[in-house]
Amino acid sequence: MSSVFELLFDTYGDHLMQEQVPYDEAEIQAALDRMSMPQDMQIQVCDLLSSRYLRWGTAAFAIGLRLGLTLGSQSADRQIVT
């Protein structure tokens, strides 16, 4: 993923996602604590989930940004023509 999209996601997208469905590491850790797995494995699972959240969040944000720019551009083109 482009570093520009990562920067934009960190600046804008993550805040919006946290308002809608917050990534709650404490909740994940509590669920992992109820499972019978070693502490080091729990940390690896928690790190993996955090990594996927950031990767998928950035990808979804980039797709939405591109779509929004494309639709906005098409709308502006139609207004100029008419």
Summary of the structure (lengths in Angstrom):
residues: 82
radius of gyration: 18.4
end to end distance: 37.5
largest distance: 65.7
contacts: 183
relative contact order: 0.14
helix: 85%
strand: 0%
